[in-house]
Amino acid sequence: MDKTILNIFKIVSLVLIALAVILQIVVLVQGKEGVQNSSVLDNFALLAYVALGIAIFLAILFPVIFIIQNPKNALKVLIGVGVLVILGFICYSIATNTFSIVQLEELETSAEISKRVGAALYFTYIVGGLAVVSIIFSGIAGLFK
């Protein structure tokens, strides 16, 4: 089954690459003026949306398959997701809006969006810091093995 899935991925990848190459050739042949008056760029965008949709579908499908095939490891995955959700709630609760009403109007945003952006920044800082610490820890631990 794994070989079948691999072959399907290869075929889908080759089809997407071939379509992108054909669209690129059309752009090169038509030139700047031809591209501005045609739907070639719309086709590029459609191809990008299709590729993104496939990637999102597979990013959701494979973890589900992994959990079904390895129910013992599913608990570890669910604990990890739970920790990330809890971290997200903590980051959201400590985030604040530091902009005045005038600044928010200039930025054309709301206080809630400002708070969400702050929470996302905190989350990114914490997860990035943990990644750096784990890389350093694994490097040092590798020296002693």
Residue frames relative to the residue before (quaternion, step in Angstrom):
aa qw qx qy qz dx dy dz
M 1.0000 0.0000 0.0000 0.0000 0.00 0.00 0.00
D 0.6338 0.5405 -0.3373 0.4385 3.60 0.98 -0.81
K 0.6499 0.5099 -0.3212 0.4631 3.58 1.01 -0.78
T 0.6206 0.5348 -0.3393 0.4623 3.59 1.05 -0.69
I 0.6524 0.5026 -0.3082 0.4762 3.58 0.94 -0.89
L 0.6410 0.5227 -0.3222 0.4606 3.58 0.97 -0.83
N 0.6608 0.4997 -0.3074 0.4681 3.59 0.95 -0.82
I 0.6284 0.5200 -0.3361 0.4708 3.59 1.02 -0.75
F 0.6420 0.5184 -0.3226 0.4637 3.59 0.96 -0.82
K 0.6439 0.5215 -0.3253 0.4556 3.56 0.95 -0.84
I 0.6721 0.4977 -0.3030 0.4570 3.57 0.89 -0.91
V 0.6630 0.4935 -0.3053 0.4729 3.60 0.89 -0.92
S 0.6439 0.5171 -0.3206 0.4639 3.60 0.96 -0.82
L 0.6745 0.4933 -0.2993 0.4606 3.57 0.89 -0.89
V 0.6323 0.5187 -0.3354 0.4676 3.59 1.02 -0.73
L 0.6679 0.4904 -0.3036 0.4703 3.61 0.91 -0.88
I 0.6450 0.5064 -0.3203 0.4742 3.59 1.00 -0.79
A 0.6504 0.5152 -0.3188 0.4581 3.59 0.94 -0.85
L 0.6508 0.5053 -0.3194 0.4681 3.59 0.95 -0.81
A 0.6510 0.5087 -0.3166 0.4660 3.59 0.96 -0.81
V 0.6454 0.5087 -0.3228 0.4696 3.60 0.99 -0.79
I 0.6471 0.5111 -0.3237 0.4639 3.59 0.94 -0.85
L 0.6615 0.4933 -0.3104 0.4719 3.59 0.92 -0.84
Q 0.6393 0.5171 -0.3318 0.4624 3.59 1.02 -0.72
I 0.6314 0.5170 -0.3311 0.4737 3.59 1.01 -0.75
V 0.6300 0.5226 -0.3346 0.4669 3.60 0.99 -0.80
V 0.6416 0.5123 -0.3248 0.4695 3.60 0.96 -0.79
L 0.6747 0.4944 -0.3028 0.4568 3.59 0.89 -0.88
V 0.6662 0.4969 -0.3060 0.4643 3.59 0.98 -0.78
Q 0.7135 0.4618 -0.2695 0.4527 3.58 0.88 -0.88
G 0.3356 -0.7539 0.5032 0.2563 3.58 1.06 -0.58
K 0.7565 -0.4079 0.2680 0.4354 3.52 -1.36 0.03
E 0.6879 0.4830 -0.2948 0.4545 3.59 0.84 -0.91
G 0.6611 0.5180 -0.3091 0.4462 3.58 0.98 -0.79
V 0.6507 0.5195 -0.3157 0.4550 3.57 1.04 -0.76
Q 0.6495 0.5376 -0.3258 0.4278 3.57 0.98 -0.80
N 0.7585 0.3680 -0.2004 0.4991 3.59 1.09 -0.62
S 0.6823 0.4678 -0.2982 0.4762 3.62 1.17 0.21
S 0.5475 -0.6213 0.4581 0.3230 3.51 -1.33 0.04
V 0.2909 0.7801 -0.5123 0.2104 3.61 1.17 0.41
L 0.6695 0.4901 -0.3068 0.4663 3.57 0.94 -0.83
D 0.5923 0.5423 -0.3656 0.4706 3.58 1.13 -0.54
N 0.6468 0.5070 -0.3179 0.4728 3.57 1.04 -0.76
F 0.6036 0.5373 -0.3529 0.4716 3.59 1.08 -0.69
A 0.6649 0.5002 -0.3003 0.4665 3.57 0.91 -0.93
L 0.6422 0.5172 -0.3246 0.4634 3.59 0.97 -0.83
L 0.6448 0.5127 -0.3169 0.4700 3.58 0.98 -0.83
A 0.6443 0.5095 -0.3182 0.4734 3.58 1.00 -0.79
Y 0.6457 0.5107 -0.3227 0.4670 3.61 1.00 -0.78
V 0.6355 0.5209 -0.3289 0.4654 3.58 1.00 -0.79
A 0.6650 0.4950 -0.3011 0.4712 3.58 0.90 -0.92
L 0.6496 0.5068 -0.3124 0.4729 3.59 1.00 -0.81
G 0.6433 0.5257 -0.3182 0.4567 3.58 0.98 -0.80
I 0.6420 0.5071 -0.3167 0.4800 3.57 0.99 -0.84
A 0.6591 0.5144 -0.3079 0.4541 3.58 0.93 -0.90
I 0.6585 0.4968 -0.3121 0.4713 3.60 0.94 -0.85
F 0.6368 0.5347 -0.3217 0.4529 3.57 0.96 -0.90
L 0.7050 0.4561 -0.2686 0.4720 3.58 0.87 -0.95
A 0.6259 0.5391 -0.3382 0.4509 3.59 1.08 -0.68
I 0.6739 0.4398 -0.2928 0.5164 3.58 1.16 -0.47
L 0.6736 0.5372 -0.2999 0.4095 3.58 0.94 -0.90
F 0.7007 0.5060 -0.2987 0.4047 3.60 0.76 -0.99
P 0.6501 0.4801 -0.3573 0.4683 3.67 0.86 -0.62
V 0.6208 0.5301 -0.3495 0.4598 3.59 1.04 -0.70
I 0.6476 0.5030 -0.3129 0.4793 3.60 0.96 -0.86
F 0.6373 0.5325 -0.3222 0.4543 3.60 0.98 -0.86
I 0.6658 0.4974 -0.3069 0.4638 3.57 0.93 -0.88
I 0.6538 0.5072 -0.3171 0.4633 3.59 0.99 -0.79
Q 0.7072 0.4622 -0.2679 0.4632 3.60 0.95 -0.86
N 0.7880 0.2070 -0.0965 0.5717 3.59 1.11 -0.67
P 0.0862 -0.8476 0.5201 0.0600 3.61 0.39 1.12
K 0.5939 0.5648 -0.3771 0.4313 3.62 1.12 -0.50
N 0.7011 0.4398 -0.2640 0.4953 3.58 1.02 -0.77
A 0.4939 0.6715 -0.4262 0.3513 3.58 1.23 -0.29
L 0.6125 0.5579 -0.3498 0.4373 3.58 1.04 -0.72
K 0.6440 0.5136 -0.3195 0.4684 3.59 0.98 -0.81
V 0.6536 0.5089 -0.3099 0.4668 3.57 0.97 -0.85
L 0.6779 0.4879 -0.2932 0.4652 3.56 0.90 -0.90
I 0.6139 0.5211 -0.3491 0.4793 3.61 1.07 -0.64
G 0.6463 0.5221 -0.3141 0.4593 3.58 0.96 -0.83
V 0.6561 0.4875 -0.3058 0.4883 3.58 0.96 -0.85
G 0.6381 0.5345 -0.3216 0.4513 3.58 1.00 -0.79
V 0.6405 0.5154 -0.3180 0.4722 3.57 1.00 -0.83
L 0.6572 0.5019 -0.3119 0.4678 3.59 0.98 -0.82
V 0.6384 0.5118 -0.3298 0.4709 3.60 1.00 -0.75
I 0.6503 0.5035 -0.3147 0.4739 3.59 0.94 -0.85
L 0.6363 0.5166 -0.3208 0.4747 3.58 0.99 -0.83
G 0.6324 0.5329 -0.3259 0.4581 3.59 1.02 -0.77
F 0.6601 0.4934 -0.3076 0.4756 3.58 0.96 -0.84
I 0.6349 0.5188 -0.3316 0.4667 3.59 1.00 -0.77
C 0.6622 0.5010 -0.3089 0.4638 3.58 0.90 -0.90
Y 0.6555 0.5043 -0.3181 0.4635 3.58 0.97 -0.78
S 0.6779 0.5016 -0.3056 0.4421 3.58 0.97 -0.79
I 0.7186 0.4143 -0.2745 0.4864 3.63 1.06 -0.55
A 0.5540 0.6025 -0.4053 0.4072 3.60 1.23 -0.23
T 0.0786 -0.7851 0.6136 0.0287 3.54 -1.13 0.77
N 0.4652 -0.6219 0.5433 0.3188 3.50 -1.35 0.25
T 0.1464 -0.8217 0.5477 0.0583 3.59 -0.58 1.12
F 0.5708 0.6028 -0.3753 0.4123 3.58 1.28 0.02
S 0.4431 -0.6494 0.5420 0.2968 3.54 -1.19 0.58
I 0.6878 -0.4690 0.3441 0.4342 3.57 -1.29 0.21
V 0.6382 0.5253 -0.3265 0.4584 3.58 1.02 -0.78
Q 0.6622 0.4965 -0.3068 0.4700 3.59 0.93 -0.85
L 0.6364 0.5219 -0.3300 0.4624 3.57 1.01 -0.77
E 0.6489 0.5029 -0.3179 0.4744 3.59 1.01 -0.74
E 0.6370 0.5175 -0.3290 0.4671 3.59 1.03 -0.75
L 0.7063 0.4395 -0.2469 0.4970 3.57 1.04 -0.79
E 0.3203 -0.7768 0.4744 0.2627 3.57 1.35 -0.19
T 0.5488 0.5643 -0.4172 0.4543 3.55 0.85 1.06
S 0.4389 -0.6790 0.5170 0.2811 3.55 -1.30 0.00
A 0.6661 -0.4914 0.3736 0.4186 3.54 -1.30 0.22
E 0.6323 0.5385 -0.3351 0.4450 3.60 1.04 -0.75
I 0.6511 0.4971 -0.3161 0.4786 3.60 0.95 -0.82
S 0.6262 0.5350 -0.3325 0.4595 3.58 1.02 -0.79
K 0.6526 0.5031 -0.3088 0.4750 3.58 1.01 -0.83
R 0.6510 0.5126 -0.3192 0.4599 3.61 0.97 -0.81
V 0.6369 0.5136 -0.3274 0.4726 3.57 1.00 -0.78
G 0.6417 0.5188 -0.3158 0.4683 3.58 0.98 -0.82
A 0.6473 0.5080 -0.3162 0.4722 3.57 0.99 -0.83
A 0.6490 0.5111 -0.3190 0.4645 3.59 0.98 -0.83
L 0.6382 0.5147 -0.3302 0.4677 3.59 1.03 -0.73
Y 0.6404 0.5103 -0.3279 0.4711 3.60 0.92 -0.84
F 0.6464 0.5266 -0.3118 0.4556 3.56 0.93 -0.95
T 0.6647 0.5020 -0.2984 0.4660 3.57 0.93 -0.92
Y 0.6490 0.5152 -0.3216 0.4582 3.60 0.93 -0.84
I 0.6834 0.4885 -0.2983 0.4531 3.57 0.86 -0.93
V 0.6903 0.4660 -0.2878 0.4728 3.59 0.81 -0.97
G 0.6422 0.5112 -0.3239 0.4705 3.61 1.00 -0.75
G 0.6484 0.5114 -0.3139 0.4686 3.58 0.99 -0.81
L 0.6477 0.5041 -0.3167 0.4755 3.57 1.00 -0.80
A 0.6257 0.5315 -0.3404 0.4584 3.59 1.04 -0.70
V 0.6580 0.4996 -0.3098 0.4706 3.58 0.94 -0.87
V 0.6526 0.5090 -0.3149 0.4647 3.59 0.94 -0.88
S 0.6741 0.4882 -0.3118 0.4584 3.60 0.93 -0.81
I 0.6176 0.5270 -0.3485 0.4683 3.60 1.07 -0.63
I 0.6592 0.4925 -0.3066 0.4785 3.57 0.93 -0.89
F 0.6521 0.5181 -0.3134 0.4563 3.60 0.93 -0.89
S 0.6877 0.4670 -0.3030 0.4661 3.61 0.85 -0.88
G 0.6206 0.5353 -0.3445 0.4579 3.60 1.09 -0.59
I 0.6749 0.4704 -0.2882 0.4900 3.55 0.95 -0.86
A 0.6487 0.5092 -0.3220 0.4650 3.59 0.97 -0.81
G 0.6306 0.5406 -0.3301 0.4484 3.59 1.09 -0.66
L 0.6046 0.5667 -0.3523 0.4350 3.59 1.15 -0.54
F 0.7274 0.4411 -0.2336 0.4709 3.57 1.07 -0.72
K 0.6081 0.5539 -0.3639 0.4370 3.60 1.23 -0.07
